[in-house]
Protein backbone atom coordinates (compact mmCIF):
# COMPACT_ATOMS: atom_id res chain seq x y z
CA UNK A 1 0.00 0.00 0.00
CA UNK A 2 2.82 2.38 0.89
CA UNK A 3 4.44 1.65 -2.49
CA UNK A 4 1.20 2.47 -4.30
CA UNK A 5 0.88 5.77 -2.42
CA UNK A 6 4.51 6.64 -3.18
CA UNK A 7 4.03 5.93 -6.90
CA UNK A 8 0.85 8.02 -6.95
CA UNK A 9 2.69 10.87 -5.26
CA UNK A 10 5.47 10.78 -7.83
CA UNK A 11 2.95 10.66 -10.66
CA UNK A 12 1.08 13.69 -9.32
CA UNK A 13 4.30 15.67 -8.96
CA UNK A 14 5.24 14.83 -12.55
CA UNK A 15 1.81 15.84 -13.82
CA UNK A 16 1.64 19.17 -12.01
CA UNK A 17 5.20 20.15 -12.87
CA UNK A 18 5.16 22.31 -9.75
CA UNK A 19 8.58 23.84 -9.16
CA UNK A 20 7.94 24.34 -5.47
CA UNK A 21 7.73 20.54 -4.92
CA UNK A 22 11.37 20.23 -5.99
CA UNK A 23 12.53 23.54 -4.49
CA UNK A 24 12.82 24.84 -8.05
CA UNK A 25 11.40 28.11 -9.37
CA UNK A 26 10.17 27.41 -12.91
CA UNK A 27 9.97 30.59 -14.98
CA UNK A 28 8.41 30.78 -18.43
CA UNK A 29 9.72 33.20 -21.03
CA UNK A 30 9.88 33.83 -24.76
CA UNK A 31 13.59 34.07 -25.51
CA UNK A 32 13.27 36.15 -28.67
CA UNK A 33 12.81 39.54 -27.04
CA UNK A 34 16.30 41.02 -26.56
CA UNK A 35 17.55 42.66 -24.40
CA UNK A 36 14.96 41.30 -21.95
CA UNK A 37 15.33 37.63 -22.90
CA UNK A 38 17.31 35.98 -25.66
CA UNK A 39 19.49 32.99 -26.49
CA UNK A 40 23.24 33.54 -26.19
CA UNK A 41 26.25 32.92 -23.97
CA UNK A 42 29.39 30.94 -24.70
CA UNK A 43 27.38 27.82 -25.46
CA UNK A 44 25.01 29.70 -27.76
CA UNK A 45 22.08 28.03 -26.03
CA UNK A 46 21.80 29.91 -22.73
CA UNK A 47 18.67 31.94 -21.99
CA UNK A 48 19.90 35.38 -20.92
CA UNK A 49 18.71 38.96 -20.52
CA UNK A 50 17.45 41.72 -18.23
CA UNK A 51 14.40 39.75 -17.05
CA UNK A 52 16.43 36.59 -16.55
CA UNK A 53 18.89 38.38 -14.29
CA UNK A 54 15.97 39.67 -12.22
CA UNK A 55 14.44 36.21 -11.74
CA UNK A 56 17.86 34.79 -10.88
CA UNK A 57 17.83 37.14 -7.90
CA UNK A 58 14.22 36.19 -7.05
CA UNK A 59 15.22 32.51 -7.03
CA UNK A 60 18.31 33.24 -4.93
CA UNK A 61 16.32 35.27 -2.39
CA UNK A 62 13.72 32.50 -2.10
CA UNK A 63 16.36 29.79 -1.70
CA UNK A 64 15.39 28.00 -4.88
CA UNK A 65 17.09 26.78 -8.03
CA UNK A 66 16.02 28.65 -11.17
CA UNK A 67 14.75 26.77 -14.22
CA UNK A 68 13.78 28.81 -17.30
CA UNK A 69 11.41 27.40 -19.91
CA UNK A 70 11.35 28.97 -23.40
CA UNK A 71 7.96 28.94 -25.13
CA UNK A 72 5.75 30.94 -27.49
CA UNK A 73 4.71 34.27 -25.94
CA UNK A 74 0.99 33.69 -26.44
CA UNK A 75 1.18 30.34 -24.59
CA UNK A 76 2.77 31.70 -21.41
CA UNK A 77 -0.39 32.53 -19.46
CA UNK A 78 -1.94 29.19 -20.44
CA UNK A 79 1.18 27.39 -19.15
CA UNK A 80 1.11 29.41 -15.93
CA UNK A 81 -2.52 28.65 -15.16
CA UNK A 82 -2.02 24.98 -16.05
CA UNK A 83 0.70 24.75 -13.38
CA UNK A 84 3.53 24.01 -15.82
CA UNK A 85 5.45 27.11 -14.73
CA UNK A 86 5.49 29.18 -11.52
CA UNK A 87 6.03 32.61 -13.03
CA UNK A 88 6.29 34.55 -16.31
CA UNK A 89 9.25 36.83 -17.04
CA UNK A 90 8.86 37.94 -20.63
CA UNK A 91 8.67 41.72 -20.94
CA UNK A 92 4.94 41.32 -20.35
CA UNK A 93 2.90 44.51 -20.15
CA UNK A 94 0.42 44.79 -17.29
CA UNK A 95 -3.04 45.15 -18.87
CA UNK A 96 -6.59 44.87 -17.48
CA UNK A 97 -7.21 41.83 -19.68
CA UNK A 98 -4.17 39.99 -18.33
CA UNK A 99 -4.95 41.04 -14.76
CA UNK A 100 -8.20 39.11 -15.08
CA UNK A 101 -6.17 35.91 -15.48
CA UNK A 102 -2.93 36.41 -13.49
CA UNK A 103 -1.44 38.44 -10.65
CA UNK A 104 1.36 40.85 -11.55
CA UNK A 105 4.28 42.07 -9.52
CA UNK A 106 4.86 45.76 -8.98
CA UNK A 107 5.83 47.35 -12.33
CA UNK A 108 9.56 47.05 -12.96
CA UNK A 109 10.06 48.69 -16.38
CA UNK A 110 8.36 51.48 -18.34
CA UNK A 111 8.11 50.80 -22.06
CA UNK A 112 6.35 52.13 -25.13
CA UNK A 113 5.48 50.97 -28.63
CA UNK A 114 7.41 52.29 -31.62
CA UNK A 115 6.91 52.18 -35.37
CA UNK A 116 9.59 50.55 -37.55
CA UNK A 117 9.62 51.38 -41.27
CA UNK A 118 11.95 50.98 -44.21
CA UNK A 119 14.55 53.68 -44.88
CA UNK A 120 13.10 56.52 -46.93
CA UNK A 121 9.47 55.79 -46.07
CA UNK A 122 7.94 59.05 -44.79
CA UNK A 123 4.29 57.98 -44.90
CA UNK A 124 3.97 57.65 -41.10
CA UNK A 125 3.95 61.10 -39.48
CA UNK A 126 1.33 60.57 -36.78
CA UNK A 127 -0.62 57.82 -35.02
CA UNK A 128 -3.54 58.45 -37.39
CA UNK A 129 -1.30 57.46 -40.30
CA UNK A 130 -1.32 53.87 -39.02
CA UNK A 131 -4.95 53.48 -40.04
CA UNK A 132 -5.41 50.94 -42.82
CA UNK A 133 -1.71 50.08 -43.05
CA UNK A 134 -0.42 46.51 -43.24
CA UNK A 135 1.36 45.91 -39.92
CA UNK A 136 3.63 43.12 -38.69
CA UNK A 137 3.72 42.28 -34.97
CA UNK A 138 4.72 39.58 -32.51
CA UNK A 139 1.78 37.34 -31.68
CA UNK A 140 0.02 38.09 -28.39
CA UNK A 141 1.98 41.24 -27.55
CA UNK A 142 0.55 44.66 -26.82
CA UNK A 143 1.78 45.68 -30.27
CA UNK A 144 -0.45 42.95 -31.70
CA UNK A 145 -3.43 44.21 -29.68
CA UNK A 146 -2.79 47.85 -30.54
CA UNK A 147 -2.26 47.23 -34.26
CA UNK A 148 -5.76 45.75 -34.55
CA UNK A 149 -7.19 49.06 -33.35
CA UNK A 150 -5.76 50.74 -36.45
CA UNK A 151 -5.98 48.13 -39.15
CA UNK A 152 -7.55 44.83 -40.19
CA UNK A 153 -4.32 43.98 -42.02
CA UNK A 154 -2.22 42.72 -39.11
CA UNK A 155 0.27 39.90 -39.66
CA UNK A 156 1.43 38.21 -36.43
CA UNK A 157 4.56 36.11 -35.94
CA UNK A 158 5.98 34.09 -33.04
CA UNK A 159 9.05 36.34 -32.82
CA UNK A 160 9.91 39.97 -33.36
CA UNK A 161 12.69 38.93 -35.74
CA UNK A 162 10.18 37.29 -38.08
CA UNK A 163 7.98 40.39 -37.93
CA UNK A 164 11.01 42.51 -38.81
CA UNK A 165 11.94 40.30 -41.77
CA UNK A 166 8.38 40.62 -43.11
CA UNK A 167 8.89 44.40 -43.15
CA UNK A 168 12.38 44.21 -44.60
CA UNK A 169 11.09 42.03 -47.43
CA UNK A 170 8.43 44.63 -48.25
CA UNK A 171 5.39 42.51 -47.42
CA UNK A 172 4.05 44.96 -44.80
CA UNK A 173 4.12 48.74 -44.41
CA UNK A 174 5.44 48.85 -40.88
CA UNK A 175 6.20 46.91 -37.72
CA UNK A 176 4.77 47.79 -34.30
CA UNK A 177 7.02 46.67 -31.45
CA UNK A 178 8.34 47.57 -27.99
CA UNK A 179 11.04 50.25 -28.10
CA UNK A 180 14.05 48.52 -26.49
CA UNK A 181 13.67 45.21 -28.39
CA UNK A 182 13.04 47.13 -31.63
CA UNK A 183 16.24 49.14 -31.14
CA UNK A 184 18.09 45.91 -30.43
CA UNK A 185 16.83 44.26 -33.62
CA UNK A 186 17.75 47.30 -35.70
CA UNK A 187 21.39 47.30 -34.54
CA UNK A 188 22.16 44.82 -37.31
CA UNK A 189 19.71 46.15 -39.86
CA UNK A 190 20.48 49.50 -41.43
CA UNK A 191 17.64 49.19 -43.94
CA UNK A 192 15.02 49.93 -41.28
CA UNK A 193 14.41 52.91 -39.01
CA UNK A 194 12.69 53.34 -35.65
CA UNK A 195 10.17 56.13 -35.17
CA UNK A 196 8.69 57.24 -31.86
CA UNK A 197 5.08 58.41 -31.75
CA UNK A 198 3.13 59.63 -28.68
CA UNK A 199 1.79 56.22 -27.64
CA UNK A 200 0.81 55.76 -24.00
CA UNK A 201 3.51 54.27 -21.76
CA UNK A 202 3.31 50.61 -20.75
CA UNK A 203 4.64 48.89 -17.64
CA UNK A 204 6.16 45.42 -17.51
CA UNK A 205 5.44 43.08 -14.61
CA UNK A 206 6.34 39.54 -13.59
CA UNK A 207 3.21 37.36 -13.67
CA UNK A 208 2.13 34.65 -11.23
CA UNK A 209 -0.96 32.48 -10.94
CA UNK A 210 -3.76 34.15 -9.03
CA UNK A 211 -3.60 33.50 -5.30
CA UNK A 212 0.14 32.71 -5.13
CA UNK A 213 0.60 35.33 -2.41
CA UNK A 214 3.89 33.96 -1.10
CA UNK A 215 5.67 34.15 -4.45
CA UNK A 216 4.14 37.55 -5.23
CA UNK A 217 5.43 38.92 -1.92
CA UNK A 218 8.90 37.52 -2.56
CA UNK A 219 9.06 38.97 -6.07
CA UNK A 220 8.01 42.44 -4.90
CA UNK A 221 10.48 42.29 -2.01
CA UNK A 222 13.32 41.38 -4.38
CA UNK A 223 12.39 44.11 -6.86
CA UNK A 224 12.27 46.74 -4.10
CA UNK A 225 15.61 45.57 -2.73
CA UNK A 226 17.27 45.66 -6.17
CA UNK A 227 16.03 49.19 -6.79
CA UNK A 228 17.22 50.34 -3.37
CA UNK A 229 20.71 48.82 -3.46
CA UNK A 230 21.64 49.75 -7.05
CA UNK A 231 21.40 46.26 -8.55
CA UNK A 232 18.45 47.27 -10.74
CA UNK A 233 20.30 50.28 -12.19
CA UNK A 234 23.32 48.06 -12.82
CA UNK A 235 21.13 45.72 -14.87
CA UNK A 236 19.74 48.66 -16.86
CA UNK A 237 23.30 49.72 -17.68
CA UNK A 238 24.32 46.16 -18.55
CA UNK A 239 21.40 45.34 -20.83
CA UNK A 240 19.66 48.50 -22.03
CA UNK A 241 21.43 51.84 -21.60
C-alpha positions, 0 to 999 in steps of 0.5 A: 500500500505504501508503495502504491501511495509513493508511486501516486505521489510521484505521478502527481508531482510529474503531472503538475510540474510544480517547481515548489515541490522540488525547491525549483522556481520554474519561470516561463519566457519567450527568448526572442525579445532582446535585451529582456530575454534571448538565447546567447552565452558561450554555449550559444544556447543559454537563456539570458537577458534583463528579465532573466537576471531579475528572476535569478535574484528572485530565485536566490532570495527565495532559496530555490534553483532557477529553471527557465522554460522557453515557449511561445509568448501567447502560450505563457499565461496558459502554461502558468494557469495549467501549473507548468510554470510558476512565473512569467518573465517575458517583458509582459505589459500589465493590462486589465485583460491579463490582470483578469487571469494572473497576478502581476508584480509591482511594475519594474520597467516602463516601455512604449510601442514604436513604429519601424519602417523601411529607410526613406518611407515618410508615410507615417507622421502621426498615429492616425497614419497607421490606419489601414496600413499593413502591420507586422507584430509579434503574436500576443503582444501589446503591439499585436493588440494595438495594431488591430485598433488601427488596421484589419491587415495585421500579420502576427509572428511568433518572434519579433525577428520574423515580424522585422523580416516581413517588413524588410522584405516589403510585405508589410508597411510597418512593424509595431514593437516595444522600443528597447527590443526594436532598437536591439533588432535594428542594430544589425539592420540599417535598412530599417528605421525606428520612429517614436510616436506619442503612444501611451507608456506601458509597464512590464510586470512579472506574472504569477498564478492568481492567489500565489501570495507567497511568491508575489510577496517575494518577487516584490520584495526582491524588486524593491531591494534591487532598486534600493541597493543599485542592482536594478540600475546596474542591470539597466546599464548592462542590458539597455542603456 
